Amino acid sequence: DTVRELNLASNDLGDDGIVALAHSPRAAHLRRLDISNNGMTEAGAAALLESPHLAGLTVLRHDGRFEAQALPALRQLAERFPGSDPACGSQPIMQIAEPIP
């Protein structure tokens, strides 16, 4: 079976888990991904940006807290994945929260 939607919100993935997901060929069929509240920093965002396996992603949710230096990479993610999926009632593809002070 092919997984098209994956909700990993609040799973304490950290950058290591996000990098592993981004490098996994099994992520190639994902269309919707929620990685909210997983402690992603710039390293995790960079892995998502560079991943060839996430080309089909249409909804990426990350609305958790993150370090301030991740903000540029998070904005690049929003540019790479510009769409939204009204079928699932999503908000814009990426919701950016305030950085951790």
A tleap script that builds the chain and sets N, CA, C and O, in Angstrom:
source leaprc.protein.ff14SB
mol = sequence {
  NASP THR VAL ARG GLU LEU ASN LEU ALA SER
  ASN ASP LEU GLY ASP ASP GLY ILE VAL ALA
  LEU ALA HIE SER PRO ARG ALA ALA HIE LEU
  ARG ARG LEU ASP ILE SER ASN ASN GLY MET
  THR GLU ALA GLY ALA ALA ALA LEU LEU GLU
  SER PRO HIE LEU ALA GLY LEU THR VAL LEU
  ARG HIE ASP GLY ARG PHE GLU ALA GLN ALA
  LEU PRO ALA LEU ARG GLN LEU ALA GLU ARG
  PHE PRO GLY SER ASP PRO ALA CYS GLY SER
  GLN PRO ILE MET GLN ILE ALA GLU PRO ILE
  CPRO
}
set mol.1.N position { 0.822 -1.190 0.000 }
set mol.1.CA position { 0.000 0.000 0.000 }
set mol.1.C position { 0.865 1.252 0.000 }
set mol.1.O position { 1.987 1.252 0.505 }
set mol.2.N position { 0.328 2.304 -0.567 }
set mol.2.CA position { 1.025 3.576 -0.649 }
set mol.2.C position { 0.439 4.550 0.354 }
set mol.2.O position { -0.773 4.765 0.389 }
set mol.3.N position { 1.295 5.135 1.163 }
set mol.3.CA position { 0.863 6.134 2.137 }
set mol.3.C position { 0.897 7.499 1.474 }
set mol.3.O position { 1.941 7.924 0.980 }
set mol.4.N position { -0.235 8.188 1.460 }
set mol.4.CA position { -0.322 9.513 0.855 }
set mol.4.C position { -0.471 10.619 1.890 }
set mol.4.O position { -0.175 11.779 1.606 }
set mol.5.N position { -0.924 10.273 3.075 }
set mol.5.CA position { -1.128 11.249 4.131 }
set mol.5.C position { -0.496 10.711 5.412 }
set mol.5.O position { -0.739 9.570 5.807 }
set mol.6.N position { 0.320 11.552 6.057 }
set mol.6.CA position { 1.025 11.112 7.249 }
set mol.6.C position { 0.997 12.216 8.292 }
set mol.6.O position { 1.472 13.326 8.053 }
set mol.7.N position { 0.437 11.900 9.444 }
set mol.7.CA position { 0.372 12.850 10.540 }
set mol.7.C position { 1.354 12.403 11.616 }
set mol.7.O position { 1.125 11.424 12.325 }
set mol.8.N position { 2.455 13.148 11.718 }
set mol.8.CA position { 3.481 12.855 12.719 }
set mol.8.C position { 3.565 13.960 13.768 }
set mol.8.O position { 4.585 14.113 14.441 }
set mol.9.N position { 2.500 14.719 13.899 }
set mol.9.CA position { 2.486 15.841 14.845 }
set mol.9.C position { 2.754 15.364 16.266 }
set mol.9.O position { 2.259 14.321 16.694 }
set mol.10.N position { 3.547 16.148 16.986 }
set mol.10.CA position { 3.819 15.927 18.407 }
set mol.10.C position { 4.392 14.546 18.702 }
set mol.10.O position { 3.970 13.888 19.654 }
set mol.11.N position { 5.342 14.107 17.898 }
set mol.11.CA position { 5.965 12.805 18.099 }
set mol.11.C position { 7.422 12.904 18.523 }
set mol.11.O position { 8.130 11.897 18.544 }
set mol.12.N position { 7.878 14.105 18.862 }
set mol.12.CA position { 9.248 14.306 19.328 }
set mol.12.C position { 10.270 13.766 18.330 }
set mol.12.O position { 11.260 13.146 18.720 }
set mol.13.N position { 10.026 14.006 17.043 }
set mol.13.CA position { 10.931 13.528 15.998 }
set mol.13.C position { 12.277 14.235 16.031 }
set mol.13.O position { 13.323 13.614 15.843 }
set mol.14.N position { 12.239 15.536 16.271 }
set mol.14.CA position { 13.468 16.309 16.188 }
set mol.14.C position { 14.011 16.289 14.769 }
set mol.14.O position { 13.403 15.720 13.862 }
set mol.15.N position { 15.150 16.911 14.595 }
set mol.15.CA position { 15.751 16.950 13.266 }
set mol.15.C position { 16.130 15.564 12.757 }
set mol.15.O position { 16.001 15.289 11.564 }
set mol.16.N position { 16.595 14.689 13.646 }
set mol.16.CA position { 17.002 13.347 13.205 }
set mol.16.C position { 15.853 12.605 12.532 }
set mol.16.O position { 16.038 11.996 11.478 }
set mol.17.N position { 14.679 12.653 13.132 }
set mol.17.CA position { 13.522 11.985 12.548 }
set mol.17.C position { 13.059 12.630 11.259 }
set mol.17.O position { 12.672 11.939 10.316 }
set mol.18.N position { 13.096 13.954 11.213 }
set mol.18.CA position { 12.672 14.673 10.011 }
set mol.18.C position { 13.651 14.419 8.870 }
set mol.18.O position { 13.236 14.242 7.725 }
set mol.19.N position { 14.951 14.400 9.178 }
set mol.19.CA position { 15.964 14.102 8.158 }
set mol.19.C position { 15.770 12.684 7.636 }
set mol.19.O position { 15.840 12.455 6.428 }
set mol.20.N position { 15.528 11.729 8.534 }
set mol.20.CA position { 15.304 10.341 8.106 }
set mol.20.C position { 14.092 10.243 7.182 }
set mol.20.O position { 14.133 9.538 6.173 }
set mol.21.N position { 13.031 10.936 7.520 }
set mol.21.CA position { 11.838 10.944 6.675 }
set mol.21.C position { 12.145 11.554 5.311 }
set mol.21.O position { 11.749 11.008 4.282 }
set mol.22.N position { 12.844 12.673 5.300 }
set mol.22.CA position { 13.170 13.354 4.041 }
set mol.22.C position { 14.046 12.496 3.133 }
set mol.22.O position { 13.957 12.600 1.910 }
set mol.23.N position { 14.889 11.651 3.719 }
set mol.23.CA position { 15.786 10.798 2.930 }
set mol.23.C position { 15.157 9.471 2.518 }
set mol.23.O position { 15.758 8.704 1.766 }
set mol.24.N position { 13.967 9.204 3.000 }
set mol.24.CA position { 13.331 7.919 2.724 }
set mol.24.C position { 12.612 7.912 1.375 }
set mol.24.O position { 11.749 8.755 1.127 }
set mol.25.N position { 12.962 6.967 0.509 }
set mol.25.CA position { 12.230 6.831 -0.761 }
set mol.25.C position { 10.742 6.526 -0.547 }
set mol.25.O position { 9.923 6.778 -1.431 }
set mol.26.N position { 10.399 5.986 0.619 }
set mol.26.CA position { 8.990 5.681 0.918 }
set mol.26.C position { 8.148 6.937 1.058 }
set mol.26.O position { 6.920 6.857 1.036 }
set mol.27.N position { 8.781 8.096 1.201 }
set mol.27.CA position { 8.055 9.366 1.310 }
set mol.27.C position { 7.622 9.885 -0.051 }
set mol.27.O position { 6.925 10.896 -0.135 }
set mol.28.N position { 8.022 9.212 -1.107 }
set mol.28.CA position { 7.775 9.705 -2.469 }
set mol.28.C position { 6.300 9.836 -2.822 }
set mol.28.O position { 5.945 10.639 -3.685 }
set mol.29.N position { 5.448 9.075 -2.182 }
set mol.29.CA position { 4.017 9.123 -2.506 }
set mol.29.C position { 3.221 10.046 -1.591 }
set mol.29.O position { 2.014 10.215 -1.766 }
set mol.30.N position { 3.898 10.639 -0.620 }
set mol.30.CA position { 3.187 11.527 0.308 }
set mol.30.C position { 2.641 12.754 -0.411 }
set mol.30.O position { 3.306 13.347 -1.260 }
set mol.31.N position { 1.429 13.116 -0.055 }
set mol.31.CA position { 0.809 14.344 -0.559 }
set mol.31.C position { 0.553 15.314 0.587 }
set mol.31.O position { 0.589 16.529 0.395 }
set mol.32.N position { 0.294 14.781 1.778 }
set mol.32.CA position { 0.019 15.593 2.957 }
set mol.32.C position { 0.897 15.098 4.104 }
set mol.32.O position { 0.960 13.903 4.394 }
set mol.33.N position { 1.576 16.054 4.748 }
set mol.33.CA position { 2.473 15.707 5.835 }
set mol.33.C position { 2.332 16.725 6.949 }
set mol.33.O position { 2.442 17.930 6.719 }
set mol.34.N position { 2.089 16.242 8.143 }
set mol.34.CA position { 1.998 17.107 9.316 }
set mol.34.C position { 3.143 16.747 10.250 }
set mol.34.O position { 3.178 15.654 10.816 }
set mol.35.N position { 4.087 17.685 10.407 }
set mol.35.CA position { 5.218 17.483 11.312 }
set mol.35.C position { 5.214 18.562 12.397 }
set mol.35.O position { 6.267 18.935 12.913 }
set mol.36.N position { 4.052 19.048 12.731 }
set mol.36.CA position { 3.899 20.079 13.752 }
set mol.36.C position { 4.443 19.607 15.094 }
set mol.36.O position { 4.358 18.428 15.439 }
set mol.37.N position { 5.000 20.549 15.839 }
set mol.37.CA position { 5.428 20.304 17.219 }
set mol.37.C position { 6.417 19.154 17.358 }
set mol.37.O position { 6.253 18.276 18.206 }
set mol.38.N position { 7.443 19.172 16.516 }
set mol.38.CA position { 8.461 18.136 16.570 }
set mol.38.C position { 9.862 18.688 16.795 }
set mol.38.O position { 10.838 17.951 16.660 }
set mol.39.N position { 9.981 19.960 17.133 }
set mol.39.CA position { 11.289 20.527 17.429 }
set mol.39.C position { 12.195 20.673 16.226 }
set mol.39.O position { 13.416 20.580 16.346 }
set mol.40.N position { 11.602 20.901 15.070 }
set mol.40.CA position { 12.403 21.054 13.860 }
set mol.40.C position { 13.201 22.353 13.908 }
set mol.40.O position { 12.683 23.404 14.288 }
set mol.41.N position { 14.465 22.263 13.516 }
set mol.41.CA position { 15.310 23.436 13.398 }
set mol.41.C position { 15.689 23.605 11.919 }
set mol.41.O position { 15.107 22.972 11.038 }
set mol.42.N position { 16.654 24.454 11.676 }
set mol.42.CA position { 17.106 24.703 10.308 }
set mol.42.C position { 17.574 23.424 9.619 }
set mol.42.O position { 17.360 23.263 8.418 }
set mol.43.N position { 18.209 22.513 10.355 }
set mol.43.CA position { 18.696 21.268 9.756 }
set mol.43.C position { 17.547 20.413 9.224 }
set mol.43.O position { 17.650 19.848 8.135 }
set mol.44.N position { 16.474 20.314 9.970 }
set mol.44.CA position { 15.317 19.552 9.509 }
set mol.44.C position { 14.651 20.204 8.311 }
set mol.44.O position { 14.277 19.528 7.353 }
set mol.45.N position { 14.505 21.522 8.369 }
set mol.45.CA position { 13.903 22.241 7.251 }
set mol.45.C position { 14.757 22.104 5.995 }
set mol.45.O position { 14.225 21.945 4.897 }
set mol.46.N position { 16.084 22.166 6.152 }
set mol.46.CA position { 16.983 22.021 5.004 }
set mol.46.C position { 16.839 20.639 4.378 }
set mol.46.O position { 16.853 20.509 3.154 }
set mol.47.N position { 16.701 19.609 5.205 }
set mol.47.CA position { 16.527 18.250 4.674 }
set mol.47.C position { 15.242 18.135 3.870 }
set mol.47.O position { 15.221 17.483 2.826 }
set mol.48.N position { 14.168 18.763 4.345 }
set mol.48.CA position { 12.908 18.746 3.601 }
set mol.48.C position { 13.058 19.476 2.275 }
set mol.48.O position { 12.544 19.028 1.250 }
set mol.49.N position { 13.763 20.602 2.298 }
set mol.49.CA position { 13.979 21.380 1.075 }
set mol.49.C position { 14.765 20.599 0.028 }
set mol.49.O position { 14.476 20.680 -1.166 }
set mol.50.N position { 15.748 19.852 0.477 }
set mol.50.CA position { 16.641 19.141 -0.439 }
set mol.50.C position { 16.111 17.776 -0.865 }
set mol.50.O position { 16.682 17.147 -1.756 }
set mol.51.N position { 15.049 17.318 -0.256 }
set mol.51.CA position { 14.566 15.966 -0.509 }
set mol.51.C position { 13.940 15.818 -1.896 }
set mol.51.O position { 12.989 16.527 -2.228 }
set mol.52.N position { 14.467 14.905 -2.700 }
set mol.52.CA position { 13.829 14.624 -3.989 }
set mol.52.C position { 12.559 13.787 -3.821 }
set mol.52.O position { 11.751 13.680 -4.744 }
set mol.53.N position { 12.391 13.201 -2.646 }
set mol.53.CA position { 11.262 12.300 -2.398 }
set mol.53.C position { 9.970 13.039 -2.063 }
set mol.53.O position { 8.902 12.427 -2.044 }
set mol.54.N position { 10.046 14.327 -1.802 }
set mol.54.CA position { 8.859 15.083 -1.393 }
set mol.54.C position { 8.308 15.969 -2.501 }
set mol.54.O position { 7.550 16.900 -2.228 }
set mol.55.N position { 8.673 15.697 -3.733 }
set mol.55.CA position { 8.250 16.528 -4.866 }
set mol.55.C position { 6.735 16.570 -5.029 }
set mol.55.O position { 6.202 17.564 -5.522 }
set mol.56.N position { 6.037 15.525 -4.633 }
set mol.56.CA position { 4.585 15.474 -4.787 }
set mol.56.C position { 3.807 16.031 -3.614 }
set mol.56.O position { 2.576 16.018 -3.629 }
set mol.57.N position { 4.498 16.519 -2.602 }
set mol.57.CA position { 3.837 17.039 -1.410 }
set mol.57.C position { 3.017 18.282 -1.746 }
set mol.57.O position { 3.521 19.213 -2.375 }
set mol.58.N position { 1.770 18.292 -1.330 }
set mol.58.CA position { 0.920 19.456 -1.562 }
set mol.58.C position { 0.547 20.161 -0.267 }
set mol.58.O position { 0.250 21.355 -0.277 }
set mol.59.N position { 0.558 19.438 0.844 }
set mol.59.CA position { 0.247 20.047 2.133 }
set mol.59.C position { 1.359 19.682 3.106 }
set mol.59.O position { 1.629 18.507 3.356 }
set mol.60.N position { 1.992 20.703 3.645 }
set mol.60.CA position { 3.010 20.514 4.663 }
set mol.60.C position { 2.638 21.383 5.846 }
set mol.60.O position { 2.586 22.607 5.731 }
set mol.61.N position { 2.381 20.763 6.969 }
set mol.61.CA position { 2.021 21.530 8.164 }
set mol.61.C position { 3.169 21.486 9.155 }
set mol.61.O position { 3.658 20.421 9.531 }
set mol.62.N position { 3.578 22.662 9.562 }
set mol.62.CA position { 4.539 22.793 10.652 }
set mol.62.C position { 4.171 24.055 11.395 }
set mol.62.O position { 4.461 25.157 10.929 }
set mol.63.N position { 3.554 23.918 12.511 }
set mol.63.CA position { 3.122 25.094 13.255 }
set mol.63.C position { 3.632 25.060 14.685 }
set mol.63.O position { 3.105 25.746 15.561 }
set mol.64.N position { 4.647 24.267 14.910 }
set mol.64.CA position { 5.211 24.191 16.245 }
set mol.64.C position { 6.246 25.272 16.488 }
set mol.64.O position { 6.460 26.159 15.661 }
set mol.65.N position { 6.878 25.175 17.637 }
set mol.65.CA position { 7.912 26.146 17.983 }
set mol.65.C position { 9.229 25.702 17.355 }
set mol.65.O position { 9.512 24.509 17.248 }
set mol.66.N position { 10.017 26.672 16.946 }
set mol.66.CA position { 11.275 26.379 16.291 }
set mol.66.C position { 12.275 27.471 16.635 }
set mol.66.O position { 11.908 28.549 17.103 }
set mol.67.N position { 13.522 27.176 16.398 }
set mol.67.CA position { 14.550 28.162 16.666 }
set mol.67.C position { 14.536 29.240 15.594 }
set mol.67.O position { 14.207 28.973 14.438 }
set mol.68.N position { 14.892 30.452 15.979 }
set mol.68.CA position { 14.802 31.603 15.083 }
set mol.68.C position { 15.610 31.412 13.807 }
set mol.68.O position { 15.197 31.895 12.753 }
set mol.69.N position { 16.746 30.725 13.864 }
set mol.69.CA position { 17.566 30.566 12.658 }
set mol.69.C position { 16.899 29.670 11.614 }
set mol.69.O position { 17.353 29.626 10.470 }
set mol.70.N position { 15.839 28.960 11.979 }
set mol.70.CA position { 15.133 28.109 11.017 }
set mol.70.C position { 14.171 28.903 10.140 }
set mol.70.O position { 13.711 28.384 9.123 }
set mol.71.N position { 13.859 30.127 10.497 }
set mol.71.CA position { 12.853 30.901 9.777 }
set mol.71.C position { 13.128 31.026 8.281 }
set mol.71.O position { 12.202 30.805 7.501 }
set mol.72.N position { 14.342 31.367 7.825 }
set mol.72.CA position { 14.569 31.440 6.370 }
set mol.72.C position { 14.291 30.122 5.656 }
set mol.72.O position { 13.694 30.113 4.579 }
set mol.73.N position { 14.718 29.017 6.245 }
set mol.73.CA position { 14.473 27.711 5.622 }
set mol.73.C position { 12.992 27.379 5.606 }
set mol.73.O position { 12.500 26.796 4.640 }
set mol.74.N position { 12.272 27.743 6.667 }
set mol.74.CA position { 10.831 27.499 6.703 }
set mol.74.C position { 10.113 28.312 5.630 }
set mol.74.O position { 9.163 27.827 5.017 }
set mol.75.N position { 10.551 29.514 5.408 }
set mol.75.CA position { 9.956 30.325 4.333 }
set mol.75.C position { 10.241 29.705 2.964 }
set mol.75.O position { 9.390 29.737 2.075 }
set mol.76.N position { 11.442 29.141 2.797 }
set mol.76.CA position { 11.753 28.468 1.538 }
set mol.76.C position { 10.867 27.239 1.349 }
set mol.76.O position { 10.470 26.925 0.227 }
set mol.77.N position { 10.560 26.548 2.439 }
set mol.77.CA position { 9.638 25.419 2.339 }
set mol.77.C position { 8.279 25.870 1.825 }
set mol.77.O position { 7.673 25.203 0.986 }
set mol.78.N position { 7.804 26.996 2.327 }
set mol.78.CA position { 6.512 27.521 1.886 }
set mol.78.C position { 6.548 27.848 0.398 }
set mol.78.O position { 5.545 27.683 -0.297 }
set mol.79.N position { 7.687 28.308 -0.094 }
set mol.79.CA position { 7.818 28.595 -1.520 }
set mol.79.C position { 7.876 27.315 -2.340 }
set mol.79.O position { 7.295 27.245 -3.422 }
set mol.80.N position { 8.579 26.291 -1.830 }
set mol.80.CA position { 8.698 25.035 -2.574 }
set mol.80.C position { 7.364 24.304 -2.662 }
set mol.80.O position { 7.055 23.701 -3.690 }
set mol.81.N position { 6.577 24.351 -1.602 }
set mol.81.CA position { 5.297 23.655 -1.549 }
set mol.81.C position { 4.181 24.696 -1.443 }
set mol.81.O position { 3.590 24.849 -0.374 }
set mol.82.N position { 3.879 25.420 -2.536 }
set mol.82.CA position { 2.989 26.580 -2.458 }
set mol.82.C position { 1.496 26.276 -2.428 }
set mol.82.O position { 0.708 27.170 -2.119 }
set mol.83.N position { 1.087 25.076 -2.729 }
set mol.83.CA position { -0.343 24.791 -2.827 }
set mol.83.C position { -0.986 24.478 -1.497 }
set mol.83.O position { -0.316 24.398 -0.467 }
set mol.84.N position { -2.276 24.303 -1.532 }
set mol.84.CA position { -3.009 23.797 -0.384 }
set mol.84.C position { -4.015 22.805 -0.917 }
set mol.84.O position { -4.265 22.755 -2.121 }
set mol.85.N position { -4.584 22.027 -0.046 }
set mol.85.CA position { -5.514 20.987 -0.469 }
set mol.85.C position { -6.876 21.245 0.157 }
set mol.85.O position { -7.132 20.829 1.287 }
set mol.86.N position { -7.757 21.936 -0.578 }
set mol.86.CA position { -9.061 22.245 -0.007 }
set mol.86.C position { -9.884 21.005 0.326 }
set mol.86.O position { -10.811 21.081 1.133 }
set mol.87.N position { -9.562 19.869 -0.278 }
set mol.87.CA position { -10.320 18.649 -0.004 }
set mol.87.C position { -10.174 18.207 1.448 }
set mol.87.O position { -11.061 17.548 1.990 }
set mol.88.N position { -9.060 18.565 2.075 }
set mol.88.CA position { -8.904 18.164 3.478 }
set mol.88.C position { -9.150 19.340 4.405 }
set mol.88.O position { -8.883 19.254 5.604 }
set mol.89.N position { -9.654 20.437 3.862 }
set mol.89.CA position { -9.983 21.593 4.680 }
set mol.89.C position { -8.773 22.267 5.267 }
set mol.89.O position { -8.859 22.874 6.334 }
set mol.90.N position { -7.634 22.173 4.584 }
set mol.90.CA position { -6.404 22.706 5.149 }
set mol.90.C position { -6.342 24.220 5.072 }
set mol.90.O position { -6.997 24.856 4.247 }
set mol.91.N position { -5.550 24.761 5.940 }
set mol.91.CA position { -5.182 26.164 5.887 }
set mol.91.C position { -4.072 26.268 4.839 }
set mol.91.O position { -3.795 25.292 4.141 }
set mol.92.N position { -3.437 27.428 4.719 }
set mol.92.CA position { -2.315 27.487 3.770 }
set mol.92.C position { -1.332 26.366 4.030 }
set mol.92.O position { -1.237 25.846 5.141 }
set mol.93.N position { -0.605 26.003 2.994 }
set mol.93.CA position { 0.254 24.833 3.062 }
set mol.93.C position { 1.203 24.842 4.250 }
set mol.93.O position { 1.585 23.784 4.749 }
set mol.94.N position { 1.577 26.006 4.695 }
set mol.94.CA position { 2.501 26.059 5.804 }
set mol.94.C position { 2.083 27.155 6.757 }
set mol.94.O position { 1.871 28.296 6.344 }
set mol.95.N position { 1.967 26.828 7.990 }
set mol.95.CA position { 1.621 27.813 9.008 }
set mol.95.C position { 2.886 28.031 9.821 }
set mol.95.O position { 3.397 27.103 10.448 }
set mol.96.N position { 3.383 29.247 9.810 }
set mol.96.CA position { 4.630 29.536 10.505 }
set mol.96.C position { 4.325 30.205 11.823 }
set mol.96.O position { 3.689 31.258 11.866 }
set mol.97.N position { 4.777 29.596 12.892 }
set mol.97.CA position { 4.565 30.151 14.230 }
set mol.97.C position { 5.690 31.126 14.558 }
set mol.97.O position { 6.668 31.248 13.821 }
set mol.98.N position { 5.530 31.796 15.654 }
set mol.98.CA position { 6.577 32.708 16.119 }
set mol.98.C position { 7.784 31.902 16.582 }
set mol.98.O position { 7.629 30.844 17.192 }
set mol.99.N position { 8.984 32.395 16.296 }
set mol.99.CA position { 10.178 31.668 16.748 }
set mol.99.C position { 10.311 31.711 18.272 }
set mol.99.O position { 9.789 32.607 18.935 }
set mol.100.N position { 11.011 30.737 18.795 }
set mol.100.CA position { 11.296 30.685 20.223 }
set mol.100.C position { 12.198 31.871 20.544 }
set mol.100.O position { 13.199 32.072 19.855 }
set mol.101.N position { 11.878 32.663 21.568 }
set mol.101.CA position { 12.729 33.824 21.892 }
set mol.101.C position { 14.110 33.410 22.378 }
set mol.101.O position { 14.938 34.266 22.688 }
savepdb mol mol.pdb
quit
